Amino acid sequence: MFGLFNKQKGKPGLLGVSFVDGELALAHMAPGYSGLELRLCQMLEATSLQAAGATLGTVVRREGLEQTRCNFMLARDDYNLLLIEAPPVEADELASAAKWKIKDMIDRPLEQVAVAVFPVPATAYRGQRQMLYVVAADRKRVQQRVDLVTDAGLQLEAIDIPELALLNLSRHCLDDSEGLAMLDLRQGGGLINLSRDGDVYLTRHLNTRISKEMMGTPQWDSVRERLVLEIRRTLDYYESQMGQTRISRLVLSPGGNPTETLVTQLNEAMGVSVEMMNLEREFSAEGSLPGSLQYSCALAIGASLRPLGVAA
């Protein structure tokens, strides 16, 4: 998204970093003899952004990652994601034109906002003009993440967002040629991407909050029903309002909250094939990847899979 595209100086590959709810997640992905290798995957606690920066610097020095490229992922409350009609300008002018188009849709002056864009495929909204997703982030918050990465001794490749980290996971691990729904569930809410052929057609935040502890309470049935309803509404919108063919496969991001029990329950309720991603089957890794670590680091791993050269 907010890309810099520097020349590689440190270790090969890309370090994905996220800091959400006091958890600093790190994932270093690099090419190996038999494909991509996950050479580092850690979740560390940090009480503040400043503490996260100090912890990141310690890991960088310990692992010899100085000047390695880094993709830092914003938390979901760090930005707004808006869907608009694409302005009729050249590709290199899209971000600037989109910034003026959203000025009445955001709650702060334009000079305080950093903007990046990614297009929706031309076939996504049949009979309508080309659509565009706009990421509007507080410029000060973005700069704080830039400083955190550079102060830790890393070479910043980009500042990214969870929606695209999730897309990177599906691009590398799944076949979405017939359309795919990918769901990431966190205590702060869910995120669902509908993609085809490696492109996001529709992405939405879900309000239903899920935790493993909740699944054993009397409230679980109503929470699950709300989750199913939100997913169904998203799939229905994709099919009826966007004119797309029905999606029959739903994949949950790995480990943690989305347990096998939830997969079974969604299979029974959704009428689509539901499965859970297991990253141990997708990448060679140094050490084991238990479900809890996959859950904590899934989006950092997605950030480490960022394709080079994506326009900001």
C-alpha positions as CSV (number, residue, x, y, z in Angstrom):
1,M,0.0,0.0,0.0
2,F,2.1,2.9,1.3
3,G,5.2,1.6,-0.5
4,L,8.8,2.6,-0.7
5,F,10.3,-0.1,-2.9
6,N,13.9,0.1,-1.7
7,K,16.7,-2.1,-3.0
8,Q,17.5,-5.2,-0.9
9,K,20.3,-4.7,1.6
10,G,19.8,-7.1,4.4
11,K,18.7,-10.8,4.5
12,P,16.7,-12.1,1.5
13,G,13.0,-12.1,1.7
14,L,10.6,-9.9,3.6
15,L,9.8,-9.5,7.3
16,G,6.1,-9.1,8.1
17,V,5.3,-7.2,11.3
18,S,2.0,-6.4,13.1
19,F,1.3,-4.9,16.4
20,V,-2.3,-5.4,17.6
21,D,-3.8,-5.5,21.2
22,G,-0.4,-5.7,22.9
23,E,0.9,-8.5,20.6
24,L,3.9,-8.0,18.3
25,A,3.8,-10.7,15.6
26,L,6.8,-11.3,13.3
27,A,7.2,-13.5,10.3
28,H,10.3,-13.6,8.0
29,M,9.6,-15.3,4.7
30,A,12.5,-16.0,2.3
31,P,13.1,-18.1,-0.8
32,G,14.6,-21.6,-0.2
33,Y,15.6,-24.7,-2.1
34,S,12.1,-26.0,-2.4
35,G,10.1,-22.8,-2.3
36,L,9.3,-20.2,0.3
37,E,10.6,-20.8,3.8
38,L,9.3,-19.3,7.0
39,R,12.6,-18.6,8.7
40,L,11.2,-16.7,11.7
41,C,7.7,-16.8,13.3
42,Q,7.2,-15.2,16.7
43,M,4.6,-13.6,18.8
44,L,5.9,-11.3,21.6
45,E,4.0,-9.2,24.1
46,A,4.5,-5.4,24.2
47,T,2.6,-3.0,26.3
48,S,2.9,0.0,24.0
49,L,4.0,1.0,20.5
50,Q,7.3,2.3,22.0
51,A,7.8,-1.1,23.8
52,A,7.0,-2.9,20.5
53,G,9.7,-0.9,18.8
54,A,12.3,-1.7,21.4
55,T,11.3,-5.4,21.3
56,L,11.5,-5.4,17.5
57,G,15.0,-3.9,17.6
58,T,16.1,-6.6,20.0
59,V,14.9,-9.4,17.7
60,V,16.4,-7.7,14.6
61,R,19.9,-7.6,16.3
62,R,19.6,-11.1,17.7
63,E,18.5,-12.6,14.4
64,G,20.9,-10.6,12.2
65,L,18.0,-9.0,10.3
66,E,19.5,-5.5,10.0
67,Q,18.5,-3.8,6.8
68,T,16.1,-6.6,5.9
69,R,13.0,-5.4,4.0
70,C,10.0,-5.1,6.2
71,N,6.2,-4.8,5.6
72,F,4.5,-3.3,8.7
73,M,0.7,-3.9,8.9
74,L,-1.6,-1.3,10.3
75,A,-4.2,-2.4,12.9
76,R,-7.8,-2.2,11.9
77,D,-8.5,1.0,13.8
78,D,-5.5,2.8,12.2
79,Y,-7.3,3.4,8.9
80,N,-10.6,3.7,7.0
81,L,-11.2,1.6,3.9
82,L,-13.6,3.2,1.4
83,L,-15.1,1.9,-1.8
84,I,-15.6,4.6,-4.5
85,E,-15.9,4.9,-8.3
86,A,-12.4,5.2,-9.7
87,P,-11.7,8.8,-10.9
88,P,-11.1,9.0,-14.7
89,V,-7.3,9.6,-14.4
90,E,-4.1,7.8,-15.2
91,A,-2.9,5.1,-12.8
92,D,-0.2,7.2,-11.3
93,E,-2.7,9.9,-10.4
94,L,-5.3,7.6,-8.8
95,A,-4.2,8.1,-5.2
96,S,-4.1,11.9,-5.5
97,A,-7.5,12.1,-7.2
98,A,-9.1,9.6,-4.8
99,K,-7.9,11.7,-1.9
100,W,-10.0,14.6,-3.0
101,K,-12.9,12.4,-3.8
102,I,-13.1,11.1,-0.2
103,K,-12.6,14.5,1.5
104,D,-16.3,14.5,2.7
105,M,-16.2,10.9,3.8
106,I,-13.5,11.2,6.4
107,D,-13.4,13.1,9.8
108,R,-10.1,14.9,9.5
109,P,-8.4,17.5,7.2
110,L,-6.9,16.0,4.0
111,E,-3.4,17.3,5.0
112,Q,-3.5,14.9,8.0
113,V,-4.4,11.8,5.9
114,A,-2.1,9.4,4.0
115,V,-4.0,7.7,1.1
116,A,-3.3,4.6,-0.9
117,V,-5.5,2.7,-3.4
118,F,-6.0,-0.7,-4.8
119,P,-8.4,-1.4,-7.7
120,V,-11.3,-3.7,-7.9
121,P,-11.3,-5.9,-11.0
122,A,-13.3,-4.4,-13.9
123,T,-15.6,-7.4,-13.9
124,A,-16.5,-7.0,-10.2
125,Y,-19.5,-4.7,-10.5
126,R,-21.2,-5.6,-13.8
127,G,-22.8,-2.6,-15.6
128,Q,-21.1,-0.1,-13.3
129,R,-18.0,2.1,-13.6
130,Q,-14.6,0.8,-12.4
131,M,-14.5,0.8,-8.6
132,L,-11.6,1.4,-6.3
133,Y,-10.7,0.8,-2.7
134,V,-9.2,3.7,-0.9
135,V,-7.1,3.4,2.3
136,A,-7.2,6.6,4.4
137,A,-4.9,6.5,7.3
138,D,-3.9,9.1,9.9
139,R,-0.6,10.5,8.5
140,K,0.9,10.8,12.0
141,R,0.1,7.1,12.8
142,V,1.7,6.0,9.6
143,Q,4.8,8.0,10.3
144,Q,5.0,6.5,13.8
145,R,5.1,3.0,12.2
146,V,7.7,4.2,9.7
147,D,9.9,5.4,12.5
148,L,9.4,2.2,14.5
149,V,10.6,0.1,11.6
150,T,13.6,2.3,10.7
151,D,14.7,2.8,14.3
152,A,14.7,-1.0,14.7
153,G,17.3,-1.2,11.9
154,L,15.0,-2.6,9.2
155,Q,14.5,-1.3,5.6
156,L,10.8,-0.4,5.2
157,E,9.2,-1.9,2.1
158,A,5.6,-0.8,2.8
159,I,2.9,-0.1,5.3
160,D,0.1,-2.5,4.6
161,I,-3.4,-3.5,5.8
162,P,-5.0,-6.8,7.0
163,E,-7.2,-7.1,4.0
164,L,-4.2,-7.4,1.7
165,A,-2.3,-9.6,4.1
166,L,-5.3,-12.0,4.0
167,L,-5.3,-11.8,0.2
168,N,-1.6,-12.7,0.2
169,L,-2.3,-15.8,2.2
170,S,-5.1,-16.9,-0.2
171,R,-3.0,-16.1,-3.3
172,H,-0.1,-18.3,-2.1
173,C,-2.0,-21.1,-0.4
174,L,-5.4,-21.5,-2.1
175,D,-7.0,-21.9,-5.5
176,D,-9.5,-19.0,-5.9
177,S,-10.1,-19.5,-9.7
178,E,-13.7,-20.3,-9.0
179,G,-14.1,-17.7,-6.3
180,L,-13.2,-18.0,-2.7
181,A,-14.3,-16.5,0.7
182,M,-11.6,-16.2,3.3
183,L,-12.5,-15.4,6.8
184,D,-10.3,-14.1,9.7
185,L,-11.9,-14.0,13.1
186,R,-10.4,-12.0,16.0
187,Q,-11.7,-10.9,19.4
188,G,-12.0,-7.4,17.9
189,G,-14.2,-8.6,15.0
190,G,-13.9,-10.4,11.8
191,L,-12.7,-9.7,8.3
192,I,-13.9,-11.5,5.1
193,N,-12.4,-11.3,1.7
194,L,-14.1,-12.5,-1.5
195,S,-11.5,-13.0,-4.2
196,R,-11.1,-14.5,-7.6
197,D,-7.9,-15.2,-9.6
198,G,-5.8,-13.4,-6.9
199,D,-7.9,-10.2,-6.8
200,V,-10.1,-8.8,-4.1
201,Y,-13.7,-8.4,-5.4
202,L,-15.2,-7.5,-2.0
203,T,-13.9,-7.1,1.5
204,R,-15.8,-6.4,4.6
205,H,-15.3,-6.1,8.4
206,L,-17.7,-8.2,10.4
207,N,-19.0,-6.9,13.7
208,T,-19.5,-10.3,15.4
209,R,-16.7,-10.9,18.0
210,I,-15.5,-14.5,18.5
211,S,-13.4,-16.0,21.2
212,K,-12.6,-19.6,22.1
213,E,-13.9,-19.0,25.6
214,M,-17.3,-17.8,24.3
215,M,-18.0,-21.0,22.5
216,G,-18.7,-22.8,25.8
217,T,-21.2,-20.2,27.1
218,P,-25.0,-20.0,26.8
219,Q,-24.6,-17.0,24.5
220,W,-22.7,-19.0,21.9
221,D,-25.7,-20.0,19.8
222,S,-26.8,-16.4,19.3
223,V,-23.3,-15.3,18.5
224,R,-22.8,-18.0,16.0
225,E,-26.2,-17.1,14.3
226,R,-25.1,-13.5,14.0
227,L,-21.8,-14.6,12.4
228,V,-23.6,-16.8,9.9
229,L,-26.0,-14.0,9.1
230,E,-23.1,-11.6,8.4
231,I,-21.3,-14.1,6.2
232,R,-24.5,-14.9,4.3
233,R,-25.3,-11.3,3.7
234,T,-21.8,-10.7,2.3
235,L,-22.1,-13.8,0.0
236,D,-25.6,-12.7,-1.1
237,Y,-24.4,-9.2,-1.9
238,Y,-21.5,-10.6,-4.0
239,E,-23.9,-12.8,-6.0
240,S,-27.1,-10.6,-6.3
241,Q,-25.8,-7.0,-6.3
242,M,-22.4,-7.6,-8.0
243,G,-23.7,-10.2,-10.4
244,Q,-21.0,-12.8,-9.6
245,T,-21.3,-16.5,-9.6
246,R,-22.0,-18.3,-6.3
247,I,-19.0,-18.9,-4.0
248,S,-19.1,-22.4,-2.6
249,R,-15.9,-22.4,-0.6
250,L,-15.2,-20.6,2.7
251,V,-11.7,-20.9,4.3
252,L,-10.9,-19.8,7.8
253,S,-7.5,-18.3,8.6
254,P,-5.5,-20.7,10.9
255,G,-5.5,-21.6,14.5
256,G,-6.7,-19.9,17.7
257,N,-10.3,-18.8,17.8
258,P,-11.6,-20.5,14.7
259,T,-11.5,-24.1,16.0
260,E,-12.5,-27.3,14.3
261,T,-15.8,-27.2,16.2
262,L,-16.6,-23.9,14.5
263,V,-15.7,-25.3,11.1
264,T,-18.1,-28.1,11.7
265,Q,-20.9,-25.8,12.8
266,L,-20.4,-23.4,9.9
267,N,-20.4,-26.4,7.5
268,E,-23.8,-27.4,8.9
269,A,-25.2,-23.8,8.8
270,M,-23.8,-22.2,5.7
271,G,-24.5,-24.6,2.8
272,V,-20.9,-24.1,1.5
273,S,-17.8,-26.0,2.0
274,V,-15.9,-24.7,5.1
275,E,-12.4,-25.5,6.0
276,M,-9.5,-24.2,8.0
277,M,-6.1,-23.2,6.6
278,N,-3.1,-25.0,8.1
279,L,0.1,-23.1,7.4
280,E,2.3,-26.0,8.4
281,R,1.2,-27.7,5.2
282,E,2.0,-24.6,3.1
283,F,5.5,-23.5,4.1
284,S,8.8,-25.0,5.3
285,A,9.4,-23.6,8.7
286,E,12.2,-23.5,11.2
287,G,10.4,-25.1,14.2
288,S,6.8,-26.2,14.7
289,L,3.8,-24.0,14.0
290,P,1.1,-24.8,16.6
291,G,-2.4,-23.5,16.0
292,S,-2.0,-20.7,18.6
293,L,1.1,-19.4,16.9
294,Q,-0.5,-19.6,13.5
295,Y,-3.4,-17.6,14.8
296,S,-1.2,-14.9,16.3
297,C,1.0,-14.6,13.3
298,A,-1.3,-15.3,10.4
299,L,-1.6,-11.7,9.2
300,A,2.2,-11.1,9.8
301,I,2.8,-14.1,7.6
302,G,0.4,-12.7,5.0
303,A,2.4,-9.4,5.2
304,S,5.6,-11.3,4.6
305,L,4.1,-12.6,1.4
306,R,3.5,-9.2,-0.1
307,P,4.3,-9.2,-3.8
308,L,7.0,-6.7,-4.7
309,G,6.0,-3.9,-6.9
310,V,2.4,-3.4,-5.8
311,A,1.5,0.2,-6.5
312,A,0.9,2.6,-3.7
